[in-house]
Amino acid sequence: MGFIKEIVKNRQLYTLAIPGIVFLALFSYIPMFGHLIAFERFQPVKGIWGSEWVGLDNFKFFFGSQDWLRVTFNTVYLNALFLIFGIGIALLLAILINEATSTLLKKISQSLIFLPYFISWLVVSLMIMAFMSTDGLLNQWLGQLGISEVNWYQNAKLWPIILTLVYVWKFSGYYSVIFMAAIVGISNEYYESARIDGATRLQQILHITIPSIRSVIVVLLLLGVGRIFFGDFGMIYGIIGDNSILFPTTDVIDTYSFRALRQLGNFGMSSAVVLYQSIMGIAAILIFNKIAKKIDPDSRLF
C-alpha cells in the first residue's frame, strides 16, 4: 500500500519518468536475454529458442587459448591509463582555467579544449594516419632534426602511449567541464579565509579546491572503473583496424569479439566473450564501490 500511495502522490513525476523507463527496458534489460546465445550454437535462422544448446563449449573455446589473458590485460591496462591520465589532466586543466583572471581567456580555453570531444573517431583516425604514417608530418619533423624515421604502425610497444595521448586530447576537455562546474560551487569564503591566513594559491588548491571536489573525482573514477573491462571499440578499431602487428598491446576484448564474429561467424563464442566481459565489469564495480564507501561514504554509487 505504501508503494501505491507513493506513486499516487507523485504521479506527475513518475509520469515524466515513463519514457526513460521504457528506454531502459527496451535497450538495456530486454537485450540481456541475448546472453543465452553464449550457451548455444546459435543460428540466426533458428533464433535464440531454436538453436542447439552447447553449455560451456563456447567458453572453453575462448579460455582454452592464451588470447583471453592478452586481451583482458590489454583492456584493463589501456583503460587504467585512460582513466588515470584522462581524469588527472582534466583536473589540472580545470584548476588552471579556474585560476585564470581573464574571463575572455577562460572562455577561449574552455572552447579549445572541449572541441576535440565532438570529433568522431573516424576523423581522428585519419588525422593520426596523416600525422604518423611513414611519410607523415611527424617523420618529416624528425627528418628535419636529423633523427631517423620511425615506422609507427610497425611498433606495438609505442601504441599504449599513443592511444593514451589521443584519449587525453579528446576527453580531457569533457571531464574538465565537470570539474569546473564543481569548482564554481565552492564558497569564496574558504578562499578569503585562507588568503587572510597567508595561504598561497598552490596551498589553496591543495587544501581547499581538491578536497572540496573529492566526491566528484571519486564518482568519475568509479564510473571509469565500472567500464574498465570495456574497451573503447570505436577508438581502438578506428585507429588500429586489423593491423595484427599491433595486436599484442592494443587488442582488447571488444575488438577480439568483433573479429570472432566477423571472421569466424561464431555468434556463440562472441557472446561468451561479451558475457565474460560483463561479469568482470560488475565485479569491478562492486569491489571499487566498496572501497569508495570506506574512503568517502557520500561518493559511493550505491
N, C-alpha and C positions, 0 to 999 in steps of 0.2 A: 504493500500500500504506500509506503514511503517513497518508493521509486516512481509510482504513478503520480503521486502528489507533486513530486519534483518536476516531472515532465509537464503537468498541467500548469504549474506555477510559472515555469519558464518556457512555455510552449513556443513563444516567438523566437527565443534564442536557439532552441532545438530545431525549429523550422529552418533557420538560417544554416544550421549545420548539416541539413539533409544532403545538399549537393556534395559536400566534402565526404560524407559517409558513403554515399553511392559511388563516388570516385574511388575511394579506398577499397570498397568491396569488389568493384569490377576489375581494378588494375593491381591490387595488392593481395587480396585474400582468395578470391576465386582462382587466380592463376597458380596458387600454391598446390592445387591438385595435379598440376603438371609434374611435380616431383615424383609422381608414381612412375613416370617414364624411366627414371633411374633404375627401376627394378624390372624393366621389361625389355624385350627385343622389339622395340617399337617400330610399327609400320603405319605410316600415315593413312593408308587405305583402311586398315582395321580400326584405327583410333586407339585411344587410351584403354578402353574397356575390352577391346577385342584382341589386342596384341598379346603375344606369349609372355608369360611371367617367368623370369630367369633368376629371381632372387638377387644375390650379391655378385653375380658374374661380372656386371659392368664395373663394379668397384674393384674386383680382383684384377681386371684388365688395367685399370689406372694405377693401383698401388703395387702391381706386380713389376713395374719398371721403376727406374730411378728418376723419371721425369717429374713425378709428383713432388719429390723433395726439391728439385731445382725450381720448378715454377712456384711452389709455396714460398721458398726462401726469397726468390726474386720479388714476389708480390709484397711480402712483408717488408723486405729491405727497402725497396723503392718507395713504398707508401710511408715508411718511417722517415726516410729522407725528405719526402714531400711535406710531411706533417711538421717535422721539426723546423726545417728551414723556411717553409711557407709561412707558418704562424710566427716564427721568430722574426723574419724580415718584415712581415706585415706589422707586427707590434712596433718594431723600430721605426718604420715609416710613419705610423700613426703618431708616435711620440714626437718625431721630428717635425711633422706638419703642424701638430698642435703647438709646438714651441715657437713656430714662425710668427713673427709680429705683423707681417704684411698680409692683409686679407686677400689681396689680389694674388699673391704668391701661393697662399693656401688653396685657392680655387683652381689655379692653373696646375698645381702639383697634384691635387686630387683627380682632376680630369685626365692628366697624362698617365698616372699610374693605374687608373681604373680602365682606361681604354683597351688594353690587351685582353681583358676579360671577355670582350664582345667579339673577338676574332676567333673564327672557327678553327678547329684542329686541322682541317684540310688546308686552309690558308697558311697556318703556322708551319705545316709540314713542307709546303712549297717554299716558304721563306727560309727554313733550315736547309733545305736542299740547295737553294741558291747560295746560301752562305757557307755551307760546309762540304759541298761537292769537291771533286778533285781539282777543278779549275774555278772554285768558288771564291768569294771575296776574302774569306779567312786565309786561304792558302796564298792568295795574291799578296795579302799583307805580310804573311810570313816570308814570302819570297823577297819582298822589298827590304825586310830586316835581315836578310841573309840566312834565314832559317829554312831548312828543308821542308818540303811539303808533307802533310800528314794525310793519309787515306782514312778519313774519319769513319767511313762506313765499313771499314775492314778491321776496326779495333774495338772489340767488345768491352774492354776494361774501361774505356773512357765514357761510355754511354750512361751509366748511372749518374755521373756528374753532369753530363749534358742535359739529360732529362730533368734533373733537379733544377738546373738553371732555367730551363724552359718553363717548368711548373711555377717556379717562384716569380718569373717575369709575368706570367699570365694571371696568377691568382693572388699575388701579394696585395695588389690594389683592392681586390674584392674584400679580403679579410681586413685590410687596414680601415676600410669604411666602417666595418662593425666595431673595431676598436676605437675609432674616433668618436662614434656615437656614444660609446660607453664613457669615454674620457670627458666628453662635453657634460655628462650628467654629474660629474664630481663637483662638489660645492667649492667655490672660490675661497671660502672661509678657511679651509685647510691650508691652502697655499699662502694666504695672507698671514696666518699664524706662524707658518714655517718661515716665511721671509722675516717676520719680526724677530724670530729666534735666531736669525742669521744663517738659515739653511741655503745652500747653493741650489741652482736649478737642477743639477745632477742629483743632489740629495732629495729634492722634492720629487723627482721622477722615481727614484728608487724606493722611497718611503711613503709616498702618497699615491702617485699615479698608478704604478704597477699593482700594489696591494689592493687598491680600490676597484680594479677591473679583474681581479683574480678569478672571480666566478665566471666571467665571460671567457677568459683564457681556458679554464678547466672544461667548460661546456664545449668549446670548439675542439679541444683535444679529445674529449670523449666522443664527439661526433666523428672525428677523424679516425679514432681507434676503432669505432664501430664498423668502418669500411676499410680497415687495414688489410683484409683478405680479399678486397675487391679492387682489382687493378683498373686504372682508367683506360678502358678499351679504346675509346676514341683517340686518346693521346698516343698510346703505345702503338696501336696498329696503324694509325695515321702517319706516324713518323718512321717507325721501324718497318712496317709492312711484313713481307715474307722473307726478309733478309736473314737467312738461317745462321749466318756468321755471327750475328749479334744476339742470337737466342740465349747463349749461356748467361748473359747478365740482364736481358730485357724481356725474356719470355715470361709472361705472368699467367695466372690461372685463366683469366678471361680470354686471352689470345690463344692459349692452348686448347681450351674447349671449343673455341670457334673453328680452329683448324681441324679438330677432330670431327666436327660436324660437316665442315665444307669438303674436306679431302676424303674422309672415310665414309661420310654419310651415316655415321653411327649416332642416332639420337639418344640412345640409352646411355652410352659412355659419356657423351657431353652433359647429359642431365645428371649423371652420377658425380661428375666433376663440380657442377654448379651446386648440387646438394651438399657436397663436402665443403664447398666454399661458404655456403650459408650457415652451416652448423658451426664452422670455425669463427665466422663473424659474430654469431650470437654468443659464443663462449667468450670472445674478446670483449664484447660489450658488458657481459655480466661481471667478468673479472675486474675490468678497469672501472666500472661503475662502483664496485665495492671498494676499490682503492680510493676513488674520489670521495666516497662517502666518509671515509676515515679522515681524509685530508681537509675537506670542506663539505659538510653535510648539505649546505644550501646549493651546491653546484652539481649534485648528482642528478642523473636523468630520471631516476625513479627510486 
